[in-house]
Amino acid sequence: MDLPDGWTSDTVRANGIDVHYSRVGEGPPLVLNHGITDDGQCWAPLAEDLRERYTVYMPDARGHGRSDAPETGYAPADRVADLVGFL
């Protein structure tokens, strides 16, 4: 995956899976959580607008983008636990 200049990506272990995320900017952290059919990159245009005021984090939810896609664990409570673990 090619990232725009100044962007980074990495993974963190959260709730038993590897959660991939992209990051850009400087300043207080701001996490943008995507909907059910997207991945974190759906926020790229907004992140570009916010990057001078915030450090913007865009995680890929379980089974989306470059995060792990286990066979189970797709209930809303799992998604919340993944995001809390990411934070």
C-alpha contacts under 8 A as a table, 3 or more apart, distances in Angstrom:
res1	aa1	res2	aa2	distance
3	L	7	W	5.91
3	L	8	T	7.11
4	P	7	W	5.70
6	G	24	V	6.38
6	G	25	G	7.62
7	W	22	S	6.93
7	W	23	R	5.69
7	W	24	V	4.75
7	W	25	G	7.75
8	T	22	S	5.70
8	T	23	R	5.27
8	T	24	V	6.57
9	S	20	H	7.21
9	S	21	Y	5.53
9	S	22	S	4.22
9	S	23	R	6.01
10	D	20	H	5.76
10	D	21	Y	5.71
10	D	22	S	6.71
11	T	18	D	5.91
11	T	19	V	5.23
11	T	20	H	4.21
11	T	21	Y	6.02
11	T	67	S	7.81
12	V	18	D	5.55
12	V	19	V	5.35
12	V	20	H	6.64
12	V	86	F	6.70
13	R	16	G	6.48
13	R	17	I	5.57
13	R	18	D	4.54
13	R	19	V	6.14
13	R	85	G	7.74
13	R	86	F	7.48
14	A	17	I	5.51
14	A	18	D	6.27
14	A	19	V	6.52
14	A	82	D	5.69
14	A	83	L	7.79
14	A	84	V	7.99
14	A	85	G	4.53
14	A	86	F	5.57
15	N	81	A	6.30
15	N	82	D	5.34
15	N	85	G	5.90
17	I	62	R	7.76
17	I	67	S	7.71
17	I	68	D	5.90
18	D	67	S	5.82
18	D	68	D	5.54
19	V	59	P	6.74
19	V	60	D	6.43
19	V	61	A	6.95
19	V	62	R	6.94
19	V	66	R	7.64
19	V	67	S	4.65
19	V	68	D	6.55
19	V	82	D	7.81
19	V	86	F	7.16
20	H	59	P	5.77
20	H	60	D	5.58
20	H	65	G	7.70
20	H	66	R	5.62
20	H	67	S	4.76
21	Y	40	G	6.94
21	Y	57	Y	6.65
21	Y	58	M	5.34
21	Y	59	P	3.94
21	Y	60	D	5.84
22	S	40	G	7.18
22	S	41	Q	7.62
22	S	57	Y	5.87
22	S	58	M	5.17
22	S	59	P	6.37
23	R	55	T	6.90
23	R	56	V	5.54
23	R	57	Y	4.66
23	R	58	M	6.36
24	V	47	A	7.21
24	V	48	E	7.89
24	V	51	R	5.99
24	V	55	T	5.69
24	V	56	V	5.35
24	V	57	Y	6.92
25	G	50	L	7.48
25	G	51	R	3.96
25	G	52	E	5.75
25	G	53	R	7.18
25	G	54	Y	5.67
25	G	55	T	4.30
25	G	56	V	6.03
26	E	51	R	6.34
26	E	52	E	6.03
26	E	53	R	6.31
26	E	54	Y	5.18
26	E	55	T	4.57
26	E	56	V	7.98
27	G	52	E	7.39
27	G	53	R	5.50
27	G	54	Y	4.19
27	G	55	T	5.12
28	P	53	R	7.42
28	P	54	Y	5.00
28	P	55	T	5.75
29	P	54	Y	5.74
29	P	55	T	4.68
29	P	56	V	5.95
29	P	57	Y	7.21
30	L	54	Y	6.23
30	L	55	T	6.02
30	L	56	V	4.87
30	L	57	Y	6.12
31	V	56	V	5.87
31	V	57	Y	4.71
31	V	58	M	6.03
31	V	59	P	7.81
32	L	40	G	7.50
32	L	43	W	7.11
32	L	56	V	7.21
32	L	57	Y	6.23
32	L	58	M	5.22
32	L	59	P	7.39
33	N	40	G	6.91
33	N	58	M	6.44
33	N	59	P	6.63
33	N	60	D	7.94
34	H	38	D	6.08
34	H	39	D	5.98
34	H	40	G	5.85
34	H	42	C	7.16
34	H	43	W	7.58
34	H	58	M	7.90
34	H	59	P	7.93
34	H	60	D	7.54
34	H	61	A	7.58
35	G	38	D	5.75
35	G	39	D	7.58
37	T	64	H	7.96
38	D	41	Q	7.86
38	D	42	C	6.33
38	D	64	H	7.06
38	D	65	G	7.84
39	D	42	C	5.91
39	D	59	P	7.50
39	D	60	D	5.00
39	D	61	A	6.76
39	D	64	H	5.60
39	D	65	G	5.20
40	G	43	W	6.04
40	G	44	A	7.84
40	G	58	M	4.64
40	G	59	P	5.12
40	G	60	D	4.81
40	G	61	A	7.70
40	G	65	G	7.25
41	Q	44	A	5.25
41	Q	58	M	6.90
42	C	45	P	7.73
43	W	46	L	5.44
43	W	47	A	5.93
43	W	58	M	7.12
44	A	47	A	4.99
44	A	48	E	6.17
45	P	48	E	5.26
45	P	49	D	6.63
46	L	49	D	5.09
46	L	50	L	6.30
47	A	50	L	4.99
47	A	51	R	5.76
47	A	56	V	6.20
48	E	51	R	5.34
49	D	52	E	7.48
50	L	53	R	5.65
50	L	54	Y	5.92
50	L	56	V	7.30
51	R	54	Y	5.31
51	R	55	T	6.20
51	R	56	V	6.50
60	D	63	G	7.98
60	D	64	H	5.59
60	D	65	G	5.47
60	D	66	R	6.59
60	D	67	S	5.73
61	A	64	H	5.31
61	A	65	G	7.43
61	A	67	S	6.47
61	A	79	R	7.10
61	A	82	D	7.60
61	A	83	L	7.85
62	R	67	S	5.62
62	R	68	D	5.82
62	R	69	A	5.68
62	R	70	P	7.75
62	R	74	Y	7.50
62	R	79	R	7.13
62	R	82	D	7.50
63	G	66	R	7.87
63	G	67	S	6.09
63	G	68	D	5.77
63	G	69	A	3.90
63	G	70	P	7.02
64	H	67	S	5.93
64	H	68	D	7.69
64	H	69	A	7.19
70	P	73	G	7.18
73	G	78	D	5.63
73	G	79	R	7.91
74	Y	78	D	5.89
74	Y	79	R	6.60
75	A	78	D	5.27
75	A	79	R	6.57
76	P	79	R	5.10
76	P	80	V	6.26
77	A	80	V	5.08
77	A	81	A	6.12
78	D	81	A	4.99
78	D	82	D	6.07
79	R	82	D	5.06
79	R	83	L	6.27
80	V	83	L	5.16
80	V	84	V	6.10
81	A	84	V	5.06
81	A	85	G	6.02
82	D	85	G	5.12
82	D	86	F	6.15
83	L	86	F	4.91
83	L	87	L	6.20
84	V	87	L	5.09
